[in-house]
Amino acid sequence: MTTVDDLAEYDAFGPWIDEVRSPSEVPRLFRAHPLDLGAASLVLKVPRNIVRRDANPAMHLYDALLALDPEGLVVLTRTDDAFSARRVPLASIVALQNDSLLLDARFTVHTTDGDPLVVPYNGSARESIDRLITRMRGLLTPAASRPPAQAPGGSPTPTPAAPPAPPAGTPAATGVRLPDHPRDAGLVAAYADFAAGEPEITLLAAHPTLRLRPAGGALTRALHAVRPMTLHGAVVAATPGELHVLHRREWLARGSQADISDAHTLVVRRPDARPASHAHPLYPDAVVVTLPTGGAPLELVLDADTAAALLAH
């Protein structure tokens, strides 16, 4: 039987991710799970990947519900007409990833005690997932959410008479050169947007899109001459308690087609999950940085200098 709440949910349905503020806004499928909306910092419902003309009020219209509280993230995931629940304690989180290729987007949580938690969503709703990540950062690393320093009384810190130093997140402050390869313009723009909202960011390293030379014999080199392997560009920065890598969805790609995906990996600095590295087995100019997790290690593929800067912090 279709209820008034079901009709309201159908009327509001679209590709966007909505915030849940009241019990009536919880999707029907998930109402059997005990949720403390009062204790939650943020609750979001992720719609099914269907067009509106294929939806109807009797359907379960949401694939996931994400509820963040001071201790962790609860994720309810639809499977047909049932759902599963998983709680991820904040203390177990190693890294957060948010990536998109046009409308195909994914939010991934890597932890010390299980396989990655992956939530697919429509890329048009990325702002909502960014908001969730910002809330999670404030709980994981409180220093990351500190406002700019202020003088007593709430007035801004006085500016010295000398010209101010360039912001720490800019190339001028660190001597780090951002990629200037045409394929990396999107990464540079994404970093500029992110750094603009981070008063305590430090740019650590970056590398442009690179053509990799393989190890091996003449046949391997000949095959790569026809279809070269590309290491996509990346930018590495630090904020209090965190490391950030802005990159493409895939680290390596064969052929000459440009990659228009966008990805941001946030690594939580924690003593029990320190990054390690090893040489790439086929490409001597690439380094694989790994983070220990409960499942397969999280792997980042960078050039040697960028990997060294990440490992040093």
C-alpha positions in Angstrom: 0.0 0.0 0.0 1.4 3.4 -1.0 1.4 5.9 1.9 1.6 9.7 2.0 5.3 9.4 2.9 5.9 7.2 -0.1 4.3 9.8 -2.4 6.3 12.5 -0.9 9.5 10.5 -1.4 8.6 9.9 -5.0 7.8 13.5 -5.6 11.2 14.5 -4.3 13.1 11.7 -6.1 15.9 12.6 -8.5 19.7 12.1 -9.0 20.5 14.4 -6.1 21.5 13.2 -2.6 19.1 14.5 0.0 19.7 15.2 3.7 17.5 13.3 6.1 16.2 15.5 9.0 13.1 13.6 10.2 11.9 10.0 10.5 9.4 10.6 7.7 12.3 11.4 5.3 14.0 8.0 6.0 13.4 5.8 2.9 10.8 3.1 3.6 13.2 0.2 3.2 15.5 1.5 5.9 13.0 2.4 8.6 13.4 -1.0 10.3 16.9 0.0 11.3 17.2 1.9 14.6 18.5 5.4 13.7 19.2 8.1 16.2 18.7 11.2 14.0 19.2 13.4 17.1 22.7 12.1 17.7 23.7 12.2 14.0 25.9 14.9 12.6 24.6 14.3 9.1 22.3 11.8 7.4 22.2 11.4 3.6 20.1 9.2 1.4 21.6 8.1 -2.0 19.1 7.5 -4.8 19.0 4.6 -7.2 20.7 5.0 -10.5 17.5 5.2 -12.5 15.8 7.9 -14.5 12.7 9.4 -13.0 10.4 8.0 -15.7 11.3 4.5 -14.6 10.5 5.2 -11.0 7.2 4.8 -9.2 6.0 5.4 -5.6 5.9 1.6 -4.8 9.5 1.1 -5.5 12.4 1.3 -3.1 14.0 4.5 -4.5 17.2 4.7 -2.5 20.2 2.5 -2.6 22.0 3.7 0.5 21.6 5.7 3.7 24.7 7.3 5.3 24.5 8.4 8.9 27.5 10.1 10.6 27.7 10.4 14.3 30.6 11.3 16.7 31.8 7.7 16.8 31.5 6.5 13.2 29.6 6.1 10.0 26.6 3.8 9.6 25.8 2.7 6.0 22.6 0.9 5.1 22.8 -0.6 1.6 19.8 -1.9 -0.5 19.9 -5.3 -2.1 16.6 -5.8 -4.0 13.9 -5.6 -1.3 16.3 -6.1 1.7 19.2 -4.2 3.1 22.5 -4.7 5.0 24.0 -2.5 7.6 27.6 -1.7 8.3 29.1 0.5 11.0 32.5 2.0 10.4 34.1 3.3 13.5 36.0 6.6 12.9 39.0 5.1 14.8 39.3 2.4 12.0 39.4 4.7 9.0 42.7 4.8 7.1 41.6 6.8 4.0 38.7 8.4 2.2 38.4 8.5 -1.6 35.9 10.4 -3.7 36.2 10.0 -7.5 34.0 10.7 -10.5 34.0 10.2 -14.2 31.2 12.4 -15.4 28.1 11.0 -13.7 29.8 7.8 -12.5 31.0 8.6 -9.0 32.1 6.6 -6.0 32.7 7.3 -2.3 35.1 4.8 -0.7 36.1 4.3 2.9 39.2 2.3 3.6 39.6 0.9 7.1 41.9 -1.3 9.2 39.3 -3.9 9.9 37.5 -5.0 6.7 37.1 -4.6 3.0 36.6 -1.1 1.6 33.2 0.4 1.9 32.1 1.6 -1.6 29.1 3.8 -2.2 28.3 4.5 -5.9 26.4 7.7 -6.6 25.5 10.1 -9.4 28.4 12.5 -10.0 26.0 15.5 -10.2 25.6 15.1 -6.4 29.3 15.3 -5.5 28.8 18.4 -3.4 26.8 16.4 -0.9 29.5 13.7 -0.6 32.1 16.5 -0.2 30.0 17.9 2.6 29.9 14.5 4.3 33.7 14.2 4.0 34.2 17.7 5.5 32.1 16.6 8.5 34.1 13.4 8.8 37.3 15.3 8.6 36.2 17.5 11.5 35.7 14.3 13.6 38.8 12.4 12.4 41.2 15.2 12.6 39.7 18.2 14.5 42.6 20.4 13.6 41.6 20.2 9.9 38.4 22.2 10.7 40.1 25.0 12.6 39.2 28.5 11.4 42.0 30.9 10.5 43.9 32.3 13.4 42.4 35.3 15.1 43.6 37.9 17.5 42.0 38.3 21.0 38.5 39.8 20.7 37.7 38.0 17.5 39.4 40.4 15.1 41.7 39.1 12.4 45.3 38.7 13.2 47.1 42.0 12.4 49.0 41.9 9.1 52.7 42.8 9.4 54.0 45.8 7.6 56.2 43.6 5.4 54.5 42.0 2.3 52.7 38.8 3.5 54.3 35.5 2.6 52.5 33.5 -0.1 50.0 31.0 1.2 51.5 27.7 2.2 49.4 25.8 -0.3 50.8 27.7 -3.3 53.8 26.8 -5.5 55.4 30.2 -4.6 55.6 29.2 -0.9 57.2 25.8 -1.4 59.0 25.9 -4.7 56.9 22.9 -5.9 55.9 23.2 -9.5 52.4 22.2 -10.4 51.9 20.1 -13.5 51.8 22.1 -16.8 51.0 19.2 -19.1 47.7 20.0 -21.0 46.2 16.8 -19.7 46.7 17.9 -16.1 44.8 21.2 -16.3 41.8 19.7 -14.5 43.9 18.4 -11.6 45.6 21.8 -11.1 42.1 23.5 -11.1 40.8 20.9 -8.6 43.8 21.5 -6.3 43.4 25.3 -6.5 39.7 24.9 -5.6 40.5 22.6 -2.6 43.5 24.7 -1.4 41.4 27.9 -1.4 39.3 26.5 1.5 42.2 25.2 3.5 44.1 27.9 5.5 46.7 25.3 6.8 47.4 23.4 3.6 51.0 22.8 2.5 51.8 21.8 -1.1 54.3 18.9 -0.9 54.9 17.6 -4.4 53.4 17.1 -7.9 54.2 15.4 -11.1 52.8 15.8 -14.6 51.4 13.1 -16.9 54.4 10.9 -17.8 55.0 8.4 -20.5 56.5 5.3 -18.8 59.2 3.1 -20.3 58.8 -0.6 -19.5 61.4 -3.0 -18.2 61.7 -6.1 -20.4 62.9 -7.1 -23.8 62.5 -5.7 -27.3 59.0 -7.1 -27.8 57.7 -5.4 -24.7 59.2 -2.1 -25.7 57.8 -2.5 -29.2 54.3 -3.1 -27.9 54.6 0.0 -25.7 55.8 2.1 -28.6 52.5 1.4 -30.4 50.3 1.8 -27.2 52.4 3.7 -24.6 51.7 3.4 -20.9 50.9 6.7 -19.2 51.3 7.6 -15.5 48.6 10.2 -14.9 49.6 13.4 -13.1 49.1 13.9 -9.4 49.3 16.6 -6.7 50.2 15.8 -3.0 49.5 18.2 -0.2 49.2 18.1 3.6 46.8 19.5 6.2 46.9 18.9 9.9 46.6 15.2 10.5 46.0 14.4 6.8 47.6 13.9 3.5 45.8 14.6 0.2 46.4 13.2 -3.2 44.5 14.7 -6.2 44.7 12.4 -9.1 42.7 10.5 -11.8 40.5 7.5 -11.1 43.0 5.1 -12.7 46.7 5.7 -12.0 48.0 4.1 -15.2 46.4 3.9 -18.7 47.5 2.6 -22.1 47.0 4.6 -25.3 46.8 8.3 -26.0 43.2 9.2 -24.9 43.0 11.9 -22.3 41.4 11.1 -18.9 38.7 13.4 -17.7 38.1 11.7 -14.4 38.7 13.4 -11.0 39.7 11.8 -7.8 40.8 12.9 -4.3 42.3 10.5 -1.8 42.5 11.7 1.8 44.9 9.7 4.0 44.5 9.9 7.7 47.9 10.2 9.4 48.0 7.4 12.0 51.0 5.5 13.5 49.5 2.1 12.9 48.9 2.6 9.2 52.0 4.2 7.9 52.5 4.3 4.1 55.1 2.1 2.6 56.4 1.8 -1.0 57.9 -0.5 -3.5 59.1 -0.2 -7.1 56.6 -0.9 -9.8 57.2 -4.4 -11.2 57.1 -3.3 -14.8 57.8 0.4 -14.9 61.1 1.6 -13.3 60.0 5.2 -13.2 56.9 4.5 -11.1 56.6 3.8 -7.4 53.7 2.1 -5.7 52.8 3.6 -2.3 50.7 1.3 -0.2 48.5 1.8 2.9 47.7 -1.2 5.1 44.0 -1.9 5.4 41.8 -4.7 6.6 41.4 -5.9 3.0 43.9 -5.6 0.1 46.3 -2.7 0.6 45.3 0.7 -0.8 47.7 1.4 -3.7 48.7 4.8 -5.0 51.0 5.0 -8.1 53.3 8.0 -8.3 56.6 9.1 -9.7 59.6 8.7 -7.4 59.9 12.3 -6.1 56.2 12.6 -5.4 56.1 9.3 -3.6 59.1 10.3 -1.5 57.5 13.5 -0.5 54.3 11.7 0.6 56.3 9.1 2.6 58.4 11.8 4.3 55.2 13.2 5.9 
